[in-house]
Amino acid sequence: MKYIKMATSFNFGEVMSVIIASVLLPFLPETPIQLLVEGLLYDFGQLTLPFDNVDKEYLQKPRQFNLKSLKNFMLFMGPLSSIFDLIVFASLWFVFHLREVALFQTVWFTYSIVSNLLGMHIIRTQKIPFIQSNANKMVYFSSILLAVIGIIVPFTWLGKVIGLVPIPLPYMTIIILVPILYCFVAMFAKKIYIKKHGEWI
């Protein structure tokens, strides 16, 4: 359920972001091959979820697959992640006045990987992550490793092949700070969702 809810919410949010940005921007915010590589790296991070720790409260009663619960979660968390994607787009366009297509796509490529891997820790538990609920060491390791890989890829031959370019240091502030801001807002949103629906994962 962790994997399914994460995948549907993040993918739904990213599809919304791509559609909106494609209408508003004079170029694609990310090419199809970049989206595929980004998704592959993020999915590698999720492969460690079967080894993750589960909160004791979650194990107190049997759980059933609930399509309505999945839909509610996707329609709540998906648009939330999309809002932060749009904040990144707006920052690049209006604050940094970035018009270079390859660099614009590169920043969003790396931001999306870092944001999704960090957001995974918010979604994996209804408690406060890192404090009240700790993930398995494999989940932590894969998240850190793949986030670093996501930052490094634009500087490698693979990045060049898929149309990425090295990221200047000022743009790293977006890649680091916006995902952290997302986590704080998502924690607040999590409380609202639990209060309304009486559940999380």
Contact map, one row per residue, 1 for C-alpha under 8 A:
111110000000000000000000000000000000000000000000000000000000000010000000000000000000000000000000000000000000000000000000000000000000000000000000000000000000000000000000000000000000000000000000000000001
111111000000000000000000000000000000000000000000100000000000000000000000000000000000000000000000000000000000000000000000001100000000000000000000000000000000000000000000000000000000000000000000000000001
111111100000000000000000000000000000000000000100100000000000000000000000000000000000000000000000000000000000000000000000000000000000000000000000000000000000000000000000000000000000000000000000000000000
111111110000000000000000000000000000000000000000000000000000000000000000000000000000000000000000000000000000000000000000000000000000000000000000000000000000000000000000000000000000000000000000000000000
111111111000000000000000000000000000000000000000000000000000000000000100110000000000000000000000000000000000000000000000000000000000000000000000000000000000000000000000000000000000000000000000000000001
011111111100000000000000000000000000000000000000000000000000000000000000000000000000000000000000000000000000000000000001001000000000000000000000000000000000000000000000000000000000000000000000000000000
001111111110000000000000000000000000000000000000000000000000000000000000000000000000000000000000000000000000000000000000000000000000000000000000000000000000000000000000000000000000000000000000000000000
000111111111000000000000000000000000000000000000000000000000000000000000010001000000000000000000000000000000000000000000000000000000000000000000000000000000000000000000000000000000000000000000000000000
000011111111100000000000000000000000000000000000000000000000000000000000111111000000000000000000000000000000000000000000000000000000000000000000000000000000000000000000000000000000000000000000000000000
000001111111110000000000000000000000000000000000000000000000000000000000010011001000000000000000000000000000000000010000000000000000000000000000000000000000000000000000000000000000000000000000000000000
000000111111111000000000000000000000000000000000000000000000000000000000000001000000000000000000000000000000000000000000000000000000000000000000000000000000000000000000000000000000000000000000000000000
000000011111111100000000000000000000000000000000000000000000000000000000010001100000000000000000000000000000000000000000000000000000000000000000000000000000000000000000000000000000000000000000000000000
000000001111111110000000000000000000000000000000000000000000000000000000000011111100000000000000000000000000000000000000000000000000000000000000000000000000000000000000000000000000000000000000000000000
000000000111111111000000000000000000000000000000000000000000000000000000000001001100100000000000000000000000000000000000000000000000000000000000000000000000000000000000000000000000000000000000000000000
000000000011111111100000000000000000000000000000000000000000000000000000000000000000000000000000000000000000000000000000000000000000000000000000000000000000000000000000000000000000000000000000000000000
000000000001111111110000000000000000000000000000000000000000000000000000000000100100000000000000000000000000000000000000000000000000000000000000000000000000000000000000000000000000000000000000000000000
000000000000111111111000000000000000000000000000000000000000000000000000000000000110110000000000000000000000000000000000000000000000000000000000000000000000000000000000000000000000000000000000000000000
000000000000011111111100000111000000000000000000000000000000000000000000000000000000000000000000000000000000000000000000000000000000000000000000000000000000000000000000000000000000000000000000000000000
000000000000001111111110000000000000000000000000000000000000000000000000000000000000000000000000000000000000000000000000000000000000000000000000000000000000000000000000000000000000000000000000000000000
000000000000000111111111000000000000000000000000000000000000000000000000000000000000000000000000000000000000000000000000000000000000000000000000000000000000000000000000000000000000000000000000000000000
000000000000000011111111100110000000000000000000000000000000000000000000000000000000010010000000000000000000000000000000000000000000000000000000000000000000000000000000000000000000000000000000000000000
000000000000000001111111111110000000000000000000000000000000000000000000000000000000000000000000000000000000000000000000000000000000000000000000000000000000000000000000000000000000000000000000000000000
000000000000000000111111110000000000000000000000000000000000000000000000000000000000000000000000000000000000000000000000000000000000000000000000000000000000000000000000000000000000000000000000000000000
000000000000000000011111110000000000000000000000000000000000000000000000000000000000000000000000000000000000000000000000000000000000000000000000000000000000000000000000000000000000000000000000000000000
000000000000000000001111111110000000000000000000000000000000000000000000000000000000000000000000000000000000000000000000000000000000000000000000000000000000000000000000000000000000000000000000000000000
000000000000000000000111111100000000000000000000000000000000000000000000000000000000000000000000000000000000000000000000000000000000000000000000000000000000000000000000000000000000000000000000000000000
000000000000000000000100111110000000000000000000000000000000000000000000000000000000000000000000000010000000000000000000000000000000000000000000000000000000000000000000000000000000000000000000000000000
000000000000000001001100111111100000000000000000000000000000000000000000000000000000000000000000000000001000000000000000000000000000000000000000000000000000000000000000000000000000000000000000000000000
000000000000000001001100101111100000000000000000000000000000000000000000000000000000000000000000000010011001000000000000000000000000000000000000000000000000000000000000000000000000000000000000000000000
000000000000000001000000000111110110000000000000000000000000000000000000000000000000000000000000000000001101100000000000000000000000000000000000000000000000000000000000000000000000000000000000000000000
000000000000000000000000000111111110000000000000000000000000000000000000000000000000000000000000000000001000000000000000000000000000000000000000000000000000000000000000000000000000000000000000000000000
000000000000000000000000000001111111000000000000000000000000000000000000000000000000000000000000000000000000000000000000000000000000000000000000000000000000000000000000000000000000000000000000000000000
000000000000000000000000000000111111100000000000000000000000000000000000000000000000000000000000000000000000000000000000000000000000000000000000000000000000000001000000000000000000000000000000000000000
000000000000000000000000000001111111110000000000000000000000000000000000000000000000000000000000000000000000100000000000000000000000000000000000000000000000000001100000000000000000000000000000000000000
000000000000000000000000000001111111111000000000000000000000000000000000000000000000000000000000000000000000100000000000000000000000000000000000000000000000000000000000000000000000000000000000000000000
000000000000000000000000000000011111111100000000000000000000000000000000000000000000000000000000000000000000000000000000000000000000000000000000000000000000000000000000000000000000000000000000000000000
000000000000000000000000000000001111111110000000000000000000000000000000000000000000000000000000000000000000000000000000000000000000000000000000000000000000000000000000000000000000000000000000000000000
000000000000000000000000000000000111111111000000000000000000000000000000000000000000000000000000000000000000110110000000000000000000000000000000000001000000000000000000000000000000000000000000000000000
000000000000000000000000000000000011111111100000000000000000000000000000000000000000000000000000000000000000000010000000000000000000000000000000000000000000000000000000000000000000000000000000000000000
000000000000000000000000000000000001111111110000000000000000000000000000000000000000000000000000000000000000000000000000000000000000000000000000000000000000000000000000000000000000000000000000000000000
000000000000000000000000000000000000111111111000000000000000000000000000000000000000000000000000000000000000000010000000000000000000000000000000010001000000000000000000000000000000000000000000000000000
000000000000000000000000000000000000011111111100000000000000000000000000000000000000000000000000000000000000000010011000000000000000000000000000010000000000000000000000000000000000000000000000000000000
000000000000000000000000000000000000001111111110000000000000000000000000000000000000000000000000000000000000000000000000000000000000000000000000000000000000000000000000000000000000000000000000000000000
000000000000000000000000000000000000000111111111000000000000000000000000000000000000000000000000000000000000000000000000000000000000000000000100010000000000000000000000000000000000000000000000000000000
000000000000000000000000000000000000000011111111100000000000000000000000000000000000000000000000000000000000000000001000000000000000000000100110010000000000000000000000000000000000000000000000000000000
001000000000000000000000000000000000000001111111100000000000000000000000000000000000000000000000000000000000000000000000000000000000000000100000000000000000000000000000000000000000000000000000000000000
000000000000000000000000000000000000000000111111110000000000000000000000000000000000000000000000000000000000000000000000000000000000000000000000000000000000000000000000000000000000000000000000000000000
000000000000000000000000000000000000000000011111111100000000000000000000000000000000000000000000000000000000000000000000000000000000000001100100000000000000000000000000000000000000000000000000000000000
011000000000000000000000000000000000000000001111111100000000000000000000000000000000000000000000000000000000000000000000000000000000000000100000000000000000000000000000000000000000000000000000000000000
000000000000000000000000000000000000000000000011111100000000000000000000000000000000000000000000000000000000000000000000000000000000000000000000000000000000000000000000000000000000000000000000000000000
000000000000000000000000000000000000000000000001111110000000000000000000000000000000000000000000000000000000000000000000000000000000000101100000000000000000000000000000000000000000000000000000000000000
000000000000000000000000000000000000000000000001111111000000000000000000000000000000000000000000000000000000000000000000000000000000001101100000000000000000000000000000000000000000000000000000000000000
000000000000000000000000000000000000000000000000001111100000000000000000000000000000000000000000000000000000000000000000000000000000011100000000000000000000000000000000000000000000000000000000000000000
000000000000000000000000000000000000000000000000000111110110000000000000000000000000000000000000000000000000000000000000000010000000000000000000000000000000000000000000000000000000000000000000000000000
000000000000000000000000000000000000000000000000000011111110000000000000000000000000000000000000000000000000000000000000000010000000100000000000000000000000000000000000000000000000000000000000000000000
000000000000000000000000000000000000000000000000000001111111000000000000000000000000000000000000000000000000000000000000000000000000000000000000000000000000000000000000000000000000000000000000000000000
000000000000000000000000000000000000000000000000000000111111000000000000000000000000000000000000000000000000000000000000000000000000000000000000000000000000000000000000000000000000000000000000000000000
000000000000000000000000000000000000000000000000000001111111100000000000000000000000000000000000000000000000000000000000000000000000000000000000000000000000000000000000000000000000000000000000000000000
000000000000000000000000000000000000000000000000000001111111110000000000000000000000000000000000000000000000000000000000000000000000000000000000000000000000000000000000000000000000000000000000000000000
000000000000000000000000000000000000000000000000000000011111110000000000000000000000000000000000000000000000000000000000000000000000000000000000000000000000000000000000000000000000000000000000000000000
000000000000000000000000000000000000000000000000000000000111111000000000000000000000000000000000000000000000000000000000000000000000000000000000000000000000000000000000000000000000000000000000000000000
000000000000000000000000000000000000000000000000000000000011111100000000000000000000000000000000000000000000000000000000000000000000000000000000000000000000000000000000000000000000000000000000000000000
000000000000000000000000000000000000000000000000000000000000111110000000000000000000000000000000000000000000000000000000000000000000000000000000000000000000000000000000000000000000000000000000000000000
000000000000000000000000000000000000000000000000000000000000011111000000000000000000000000000000000000000000000000000000000000000000000000000000000000000000000000000000000000000000000000000000000000000
100000000000000000000000000000000000000000000000000000000000001111100000000000000000000000000000000000000000000000000000000000000000000000000000000000000000000000000000000000000000000000000000000000000
000000000000000000000000000000000000000000000000000000000000000111111100000000000000000000000000000000000000000000000000000000000000000000000000000000000000000000000000000000000000000000000000000000000
000000000000000000000000000000000000000000000000000000000000000011111110000000000000000000000000000000000000000000000000000000000000000000000000000000000000000000000000000000000000000000000000000000000
000000000000000000000000000000000000000000000000000000000000000001111111000000000000000000000000000000000000000000000000000000000000000000000000000000000000000000000000000000000000000000000000000000000
000000000000000000000000000000000000000000000000000000000000000001111111100000000000000000000000000000000000000000000000000000000000000000000000000000000000000000000000000000000000000000000000000000000
000010000000000000000000000000000000000000000000000000000000000001111111110000000000000000000000000000000000000000000000000000000000000000000000000000000000000000000000000000000000000000000000000000000
000000000000000000000000000000000000000000000000000000000000000000111111111000000000000000000000000000000000000000000000000000000000000000000000000000000000000000000000000000000000000000000000000000000
000000000000000000000000000000000000000000000000000000000000000000011111111100000000000000000000000000000000000000000000000000000000000000000000000000000000000000000000000000000000000000000000000000000
000010001000000000000000000000000000000000000000000000000000000000001111111111000000000000000000000000000000000000000000000000000000000000000000000000000000000000000000000000000000000000000000000000010
000010011101000000000000000000000000000000000000000000000000000000000111111111000000000000000000000000000000000000000000000000000000000000000000000000000000000000000000000000000000000000000000000000000
000000001000000000000000000000000000000000000000000000000000000000000011111111100000000000000000000000000000000000000000000000000000000000000000000000000000000000000000000000000000000000000000000000000
000000001000000000000000000000000000000000000000000000000000000000000001111111110000000000000000000000000000000000000000000000000000000000000000000000000000000000000000000000000000000000000000100000000
000000001100100000000000000000000000000000000000000000000000000000000000111111111000000000000000000000000000000000000000000000000000000000000000000000000000000000000000000000000000000000000000000000000
000000011111110000000000000000000000000000000000000000000000000000000000111111111100000000000000000000000000000000000000000000000000000000000000000000000000000000000000000000000000000000000000000000000
000000000001100100000000000000000000000000000000000000000000000000000000001111111110000000000000000000000000000000000000000000000000000000000000000000000000000000000000000000000000000000000000000000000
000000000000100000000000000000000000000000000000000000000000000000000000000111111111000000000000000000000000000000000000000000000000000000000000000000000000000000000000000000000000000001000000000000000
000000000100110000000000000000000000000000000000000000000000000000000000000011111111100000000000000000000000000000000000000000000000000000000000000000000000000000000000000000000000010000000000000000000
000000000000110110000000000000000000000000000000000000000000000000000000000001111111110000000000000000000000000000000000000000000000000000000000000000000000000000000000000000000000000000000000000000000
000000000000000010000000000000000000000000000000000000000000000000000000000000111111111000000000000000000000000000000000000000000000000000000000000000000000000000000000000000000000000000000000000000000
000000000000000000000000000000000000000000000000000000000000000000000000000000011111111100000000000000000000000000000000000000000000000000000000000000000000000000000000000000000100010000000000000000000
000000000000010010000000000000000000000000000000000000000000000000000000000000001111111110000000000000000000000100000000000000000000000000000000000000000000000000000000000000000000000000000000000000000
000000000000000010001000000000000000000000000000000000000000000000000000000000000111111111000000000000000000000000000000000000000000000000000000000000000000000000000000000000000000000000000000000000000
000000000000000000000000000000000000000000000000000000000000000000000000000000000011111111100000000000000000000000000000000000000000000000000000000000000000000000000000000000000000000000000000000000000
000000000000000000000000000000000000000000000000000000000000000000000000000000000001111111110000000000000001000000000000000000000000000000000000000000000000000000000000000001000100000000000000000000000
000000000000000000001000000000000000000000000000000000000000000000000000000000000000111111111000000000000001000000000000000000000000000000000000000000000000000000000000000000000000000000000000000000000
000000000000000000000000000000000000000000000000000000000000000000000000000000000000011111111110000000000000000000000000000000000000000000000000000000000000000000000000000000000000000000000000000000000
000000000000000000000000000000000000000000000000000000000000000000000000000000000000001111111111000000000000000000000000000000000000000000000000000000000000000000000000000000000000000000000000000000000
000000000000000000000000000000000000000000000000000000000000000000000000000000000000000111111111110000010000000000000000000000000000000000000000000000000000000000000000000000000000000000000000000000000
000000000000000000000000000000000000000000000000000000000000000000000000000000000000000011111111111000000000000000000000000000000000000000000000000000000000000000000000000000000000000000000000000000000
000000000000000000000000000000000000000000000000000000000000000000000000000000000000000001111111110000000000000000000000000000000000000000000000000000000000000000000000000000000000000000000000000000000
000000000000000000000000000000000000000000000000000000000000000000000000000000000000000001111111100000000000000000000000000000000000000000000000000000000000000000000000000000000000000000000000000000000
000000000000000000000000000000000000000000000000000000000000000000000000000000000000000000111111110000000000000000000000000000000000000000000000000000000000000000000000000000000000000000000000000000000
000000000000000000000000000000000000000000000000000000000000000000000000000000000000000000011111111000000000000000000000000000000000000000000000000000000000000000000000000000000000000000000000000000000
000000000000000000000000000000000000000000000000000000000000000000000000000000000000000000011101111100010000000000000000000000000000000000000000000000000000000000000000000000000000000000000000000000000
000000000000000000000000000000000000000000000000000000000000000000000000000000000000000000001000111110010000000000000000000000000000000000000000000000000000000000000000000000000000000000000000000000000
000000000000000000000000000000000000000000000000000000000000000000000000000000000000000000000000011111110000000000000000000000000000000000000000000000000000000000000000000000000000000000000000000000000
000000000000000000000000001010000000000000000000000000000000000000000000000000000000000000000000001111111000000000000000000000000000000000000000000000000000000000000000000000000000000000000000000000000
000000000000000000000000000000000000000000000000000000000000000000000000000000000000000000000000000111111100000000000000000000000000000000000000000000000000000000111000000000000000000000000000000000000
000000000000000000000000000000000000000000000000000000000000000000000000000000000000000000000000000111111110000000000000000000000000000000000000000000000000000000011110000000000000000000000000000000000
000000000000000000000000000010000000000000000000000000000000000000000000000000000000000000010000011111111111000000000000000000000000000000000000000000000000000000000000000000000000000000000000000000000
000000000000000000000000000111100000000000000000000000000000000000000000000000000000000000000000000011111111100000000000000000000000000000000000000000000000000000010000000000000000000000000000000000000
000000000000000000000000000001000000000000000000000000000000000000000000000000000000000000000000000001111111110000000000000000000000000000000000000000000100000000011110000000000000000000000000000000000
000000000000000000000000000000000000000000000000000000000000000000000000000000000000000000000000000000111111111000000000000000000000000000000000000000000000000000000010001000100000000000000000000000000
000000000000000000000000000011000000000000000000000000000000000000000000000000000000000110000000000000011111111100000000000000000000000000000000000000000000000000000000000000000000000000000000000000000
000000000000000000000000000001000110010000000000000000000000000000000000000000000000000000000000000000001111111110000000000000000000000000000000000001000000000000000000000000000000000000000000000000000
000000000000000000000000000000000000010000000000000000000000000000000000000000000000000000000000000000000111111111000000000000000000000000000000000001100000000000000000000000100000000000000000000000000
000000000000000000000000000000000000000000000000000000000000000000000000000000000000000000000000000000000011111111100000000000000000000000000000000000000000000000000000000001110010000000000000000000000
000000000000000000000000000000000000010000000000000000000000000000000000000000000000100000000000000000000001111111110000000000000000000000000000000000000000000000000000000000000000000000000000000000000
000000000000000000000000000000000000011011000000000000000000000000000000000000000000000000000000000000000000111111111000000000000000000000000000011001000000000000000000000000000000000000000000000000000
000000000000000000000000000000000000000000000000000000000000000000000000000000000000000000000000000000000000011111111100000000000000000000000000001001000000000000000000000000110010000000000000000000000
000000000000000000000000000000000000000000000000000000000000000000000000000000000000000000000000000000000000001111111110000000000000000000000000000000000000000000000000000000100111010000000000000000000
000000000100000000000000000000000000000001000000000000000000000000000000000000000000000000000000000000000000000111111111000000000000000000000000000000000000000000000000000000000000000000000000000000000
000000000000000000000000000000000000000001001000000000000000000000000000000000000000000000000000000000000000000011111111100000000000000000000010001000000000000000000000000000000000000000000000000000000
000000000000000000000000000000000000000000000000000000000000000000000000000000000000000000000000000000000000000001111111110000000000000000000010000000000000000000000000000000000011001000000000000000000
000000000000000000000000000000000000000000000000000000000000000000000000000000000000000000000000000000000000000000111111111000000000000000000000000000000000000000000000000000000010011000000000000000000
000001000000000000000000000000000000000000000000000000000000000000000000000000000000000000000000000000000000000000011111111100000000000000000000000000000000000000000000000000000000000000000000000000000
000000000000000000000000000000000000000000000000000000000000000000000000000000000000000000000000000000000000000000001111111110001000001000000000000000000000000000000000000000000000000000000000000000000
000000000000000000000000000000000000000000000000000000000000000000000000000000000000000000000000000000000000000000000111111111011000000000000000000000000000000000000000000000000000001001100000000000000
010001000000000000000000000000000000000000000000000000000000000000000000000000000000000000000000000000000000000000000011111111000000000000000000000000000000000000000000000000000000000000000000000000001
010000000000000000000000000000000000000000000000000000000000000000000000000000000000000000000000000000000000000000000001111111000000000000000000000000000000000000000000000000000000000000000000000000001
000000000000000000000000000000000000000000000000000001100000000000000000000000000000000000000000000000000000000000000000111111111000100000000000000000000000000000000000000000000000000000000000000000011
000000000000000000000000000000000000000000000000000000000000000000000000000000000000000000000000000000000000000000000000011111110000000000000000000000000000000000000000000000000000000000000100000000011
000000000000000000000000000000000000000000000000000000000000000000000000000000000000000000000000000000000000000000000000000011111001100000000000000000000000000000000000000000000000000000000000000000000
000000000000000000000000000000000000000000000000000000000000000000000000000000000000000000000000000000000000000000000000010011111111100000000000000000000000000000000000000000000000000000100000000000000
000000000000000000000000000000000000000000000000000000000000000000000000000000000000000000000000000000000000000000000000110010111111111000000000000000000000000000000000000000000000000000000000000000000
000000000000000000000000000000000000000000000000000000000000000000000000000000000000000000000000000000000000000000000000000000011111111000000000000000000000000000000000000000000000000000000000000000000
000000000000000000000000000000000000000000000000000000000000000000000000000000000000000000000000000000000000000000000000000000011111110000000000000000000000000000000000000000000000000000000000000000000
000000000000000000000000000000000000000000000000000000000000000000000000000000000000000000000000000000000000000000000000000000111111110000000000000000000000000000000000000000000000000000000000000000000
000000000000000000000000000000000000000000000000000000100000000000000000000000000000000000000000000000000000000000000000000010111111111000000000000000000000000000000000000000000000000000000000000000000
000000000000000000000000000000000000000000000000000010000000000000000000000000000000000000000000000000000000000000000000000000001111111100000000000000000000000000000000000000000000000000000000000000000
000000000000000000000000000000000000000000000000000110000000000000000000000000000000000000000000000000000000000000000000100000001100111110110000000000000000000000000000000000000000000000000000000000000
000000000000000000000000000000000000000000000000001110000000000000000000000000000000000000000000000000000000000000000000000000000000011111110000000000000000000000000000000000000000000000000000000000000
000000000000000000000000000000000000000000000000000000000000000000000000000000000000000000000000000000000000000000000000000000000000001111111000000000000000000000000000000000000000000000000000000000000
000000000000000000000000000000000000000000000001001100000000000000000000000000000000000000000000000000000000000000000000000000000000000111111100000000000000000000000000000000000000000000000000000000000
000000000000000000000000000000000000000000001101101100000000000000000000000000000000000000000000000000000000000000000000000000000000001111111110000000000000000000000000000000000000000000000000000000000
000000000000000000000000000000000000000000000000000000000000000000000000000000000000000000000000000000000000000000000000000000000000001111111111000000000000000000000000000000000000000000000000000000000
000000000000000000000000000000000000000000000000000000000000000000000000000000000000000000000000000000000000000000000000000000000000000011111111100000000000000000000000000000000000000000000000000000000
000000000000000000000000000000000000000000011001000000000000000000000000000000000000000000000000000000000000000000000000000000000000000001111111110000000000000000000000000000000000000000000000000000000
000000000000000000000000000000000000000000001000000000000000000000000000000000000000000000000000000000000000000000001100000000000000000000111111111000000000000000000000000000000000000000000000000000000
000000000000000000000000000000000000000000000000000000000000000000000000000000000000000000000000000000000000000000000000000000000000000000011111111100000000000000000000000000000000000000000000000000000
000000000000000000000000000000000000000000000000000000000000000000000000000000000000000000000000000000000000000000000000000000000000000000001111111110000000000000000000000000000000000000000000000000000
000000000000000000000000000000000000000011011000000000000000000000000000000000000000000000000000000000000000000010000000000000000000000000000111111111000000000000000000000000000000000000000000000000000
000000000000000000000000000000000000000000000000000000000000000000000000000000000000000000000000000000000000000011001000000000000000000000000011111111100000000000000000000000000000000000000000000000000
000000000000000000000000000000000000000000000000000000000000000000000000000000000000000000000000000000000000000000000000000000000000000000000001111111110000000000000000000000000000000000000000000000000
000000000000000000000000000000000000000000000000000000000000000000000000000000000000000000000000000000000000000000000000000000000000000000000000111111111000000000000000000000000000000000000000000000000
000000000000000000000000000000000000010010000000000000000000000000000000000000000000000000000000000000000000110011000000000000000000000000000000011111111100000000000000000000000000000000000000000000000
000000000000000000000000000000000000000000000000000000000000000000000000000000000000000000000000000000000000010000000000000000000000000000000000001111111100000000000000000000000000000000000000000000000
000000000000000000000000000000000000000000000000000000000000000000000000000000000000000000000000000000000000000000000000000000000000000000000000000111111111000000000000000000000000000000000000000000000
000000000000000000000000000000000000000000000000000000000000000000000000000000000000000000000000000000000000000000000000000000000000000000000000000011111111111000000000000000000000000000000000000000000
000000000000000000000000000000000000000000000000000000000000000000000000000000000000000000000000000000000100000000000000000000000000000000000000000001111111011100011110000000000000000000000000000000000
000000000000000000000000000000000000000000000000000000000000000000000000000000000000000000000000000000000000000000000000000000000000000000000000000000011111101100011110000000000000000000000000000000000
000000000000000000000000000000000000000000000000000000000000000000000000000000000000000000000000000000000000000000000000000000000000000000000000000000011111111100000000000000000000000000000000000000000
000000000000000000000000000000000000000000000000000000000000000000000000000000000000000000000000000000000000000000000000000000000000000000000000000000001011111110000000000000000000000000000000000000000
000000000000000000000000000000000000000000000000000000000000000000000000000000000000000000000000000000000000000000000000000000000000000000000000000000001101111111000000000000000000000000000000000000000
000000000000000000000000000000000000000000000000000000000000000000000000000000000000000000000000000000000000000000000000000000000000000000000000000000001111111111111000000000000000000000000000000000000
000000000000000000000000000000000000000000000000000000000000000000000000000000000000000000000000000000000000000000000000000000000000000000000000000000000111111111111000000000000000000000000000000000000
000000000000000000000000000000000000000000000000000000000000000000000000000000000000000000000000000000000000000000000000000000000000000000000000000000000000111111110000000000000000000000000000000000000
000000000000000000000000000000001100000000000000000000000000000000000000000000000000000000000000000000000000000000000000000000000000000000000000000000000000011111110000000000000000000000000000000000000
000000000000000000000000000000000100000000000000000000000000000000000000000000000000000000000000000001000000000000000000000000000000000000000000000000000000001111111000000000000000000000000000000000000
000000000000000000000000000000000000000000000000000000000000000000000000000000000000000000000000000001101100000000000000000000000000000000000000000000000110001111111100000000000000000000000000000000000
000000000000000000000000000000000000000000000000000000000000000000000000000000000000000000000000000001100100000000000000000000000000000000000000000000000110001100111110000000000000000000000000000000000
000000000000000000000000000000000000000000000000000000000000000000000000000000000000000000000000000000100100000000000000000000000000000000000000000000000110000000011111000000000000000000000000000000000
000000000000000000000000000000000000000000000000000000000000000000000000000000000000000000000000000000100110000000000000000000000000000000000000000000000110000000001111101100000000000000000000000000000
000000000000000000000000000000000000000000000000000000000000000000000000000000000000000000000000000000000000000000000000000000000000000000000000000000000000000000000111111100000000000000000000000000000
000000000000000000000000000000000000000000000000000000000000000000000000000000000000000000000000000000000000000000000000000000000000000000000000000000000000000000000011111110000000000000000000000000000
000000000000000000000000000000000000000000000000000000000000000000000000000000000000000000000000000000000000000000000000000000000000000000000000000000000000000000000001111110000000000000000000000000000
000000000000000000000000000000000000000000000000000000000000000000000000000000000000000000000000000000000010000000000000000000000000000000000000000000000000000000000011111111100000000000000000000000000
000000000000000000000000000000000000000000000000000000000000000000000000000000000000000000000000000000000000000000000000000000000000000000000000000000000000000000000011111111110000000000000000000000000
000000000000000000000000000000000000000000000000000000000000000000000000000000000000000000000000000000000000000000000000000000000000000000000000000000000000000000000000111111111100000000000000000000000
000000000000000000000000000000000000000000000000000000000000000000000000000000000000000100000000000000000000001000000000000000000000000000000000000000000000000000000000001111111100000000000000000000000
000000000000000000000000000000000000000000000000000000000000000000000000000000000000000000000000000000000010011001100000000000000000000000000000000000000000000000000000001111111110000000000000000000000
000000000000000000000000000000000000000000000000000000000000000000000000000000000000000000000000000000000000001001000000000000000000000000000000000000000000000000000000000111111111000000000000000000000
000000000000000000000000000000000000000000000000000000000000000000000000000000000000000000000000000000000000000000000000000000000000000000000000000000000000000000000000000011111111100000000000000000000
000000000000000000000000000000000000000000000000000000000000000000000000000000000001000100000000000000000000000000100000000000000000000000000000000000000000000000000000000011111111110000000000000000000
000000000000000000000000000000000000000000000000000000000000000000000000000000000000000000000000000000000000001001100110000000000000000000000000000000000000000000000000000000111111111000000000000000000
000000000000000000000000000000000000000000000000000000000000000000000000000000000000000000000000000000000000000000100100000000000000000000000000000000000000000000000000000000011111111100000000000000000
000000000000000000000000000000000000000000000000000000000000000000000000000000000000000000000000000000000000000000000000000000000000000000000000000000000000000000000000000000001111111110000000000000000
000000000000000000000000000000000000000000000000000000000000000000000000000000001001000000000000000000000000000000100010000000000000000000000000000000000000000000000000000000000111111111000000000000000
000000000000000000000000000000000000000000000000000000000000000000000000000000000000000000000000000000000000000000000110010000000000000000000000000000000000000000000000000000000011111111100000000000000
000000000000000000000000000000000000000000000000000000000000000000000000000000000000000000000000000000000000000000000000000000000000000000000000000000000000000000000000000000000001111111110000000000000
000000000000000000000000000000000000000000000000000000000000000000000000000000000000000000000000000000000000000000000000000000000000000000000000000000000000000000000000000000000000111111111000000000000
000000000000000000000000000000000000000000000000000000000000000000000000000000010000000000000000000000000000000000000000010000000000000000000000000000000000000000000000000000000000011111111100000000000
000000000000000000000000000000000000000000000000000000000000000000000000000000000000000000000000000000000000000000000000010000010000000000000000000000000000000000000000000000000000001111111110000000000
000000000000000000000000000000000000000000000000000000000000000000000000000000000000000000000000000000000000000000000000000000000000000000000000000000000000000000000000000000000000000111111111000000000
000000000000000000000000000000000000000000000000000000000000000000000000000000000000000000000000000000000000000000000000000000000000000000000000000000000000000000000000000000000000000011111111100000000
000000000000000000000000000000000000000000000000000000000000000000000000000000000000000000000000000000000000000000000000000001000000000000000000000000000000000000000000000000000000000001111111110000010
000000000000000000000000000000000000000000000000000000000000000000000000000000000000000000000000000000000000000000000000000000000000000000000000000000000000000000000000000000000000000000111111111000000
000000000000000000000000000000000000000000000000000000000000000000000000000000000000000000000000000000000000000000000000000000000000000000000000000000000000000000000000000000000000000000011111111100000
000000000000000000000000000000000000000000000000000000000000000000000000000100000000000000000000000000000000000000000000000000000000000000000000000000000000000000000000000000000000000000001111111111110
000000000000000000000000000000000000000000000000000000000000000000000000000000000000000000000000000000000000000000000000000000000000000000000000000000000000000000000000000000000000000000000111111111110
000000000000000000000000000000000000000000000000000000000000000000000000000000000000000000000000000000000000000000000000000000000000000000000000000000000000000000000000000000000000000000000011111111100
000000000000000000000000000000000000000000000000000000000000000000000000000000000000000000000000000000000000000000000000000000000000000000000000000000000000000000000000000000000000000000000001111111000
000000000000000000000000000000000000000000000000000000000000000000000000000000000000000000000000000000000000000000000000000000000000000000000000000000000000000000000000000000000000000000000000111111110
000000000000000000000000000000000000000000000000000000000000000000000000000000000000000000000000000000000000000000000000000000000000000000000000000000000000000000000000000000000000000000000000111111110
000000000000000000000000000000000000000000000000000000000000000000000000000000000000000000000000000000000000000000000000000000000000000000000000000000000000000000000000000000000000000000000000111011111
000000000000000000000000000000000000000000000000000000000000000000000000100000000000000000000000000000000000000000000000000011000000000000000000000000000000000000000000000000000000000000000100110011111
110010000000000000000000000000000000000000000000000000000000000000000000000000000000000000000000000000000000000000000000001111000000000000000000000000000000000000000000000000000000000000000000000000111
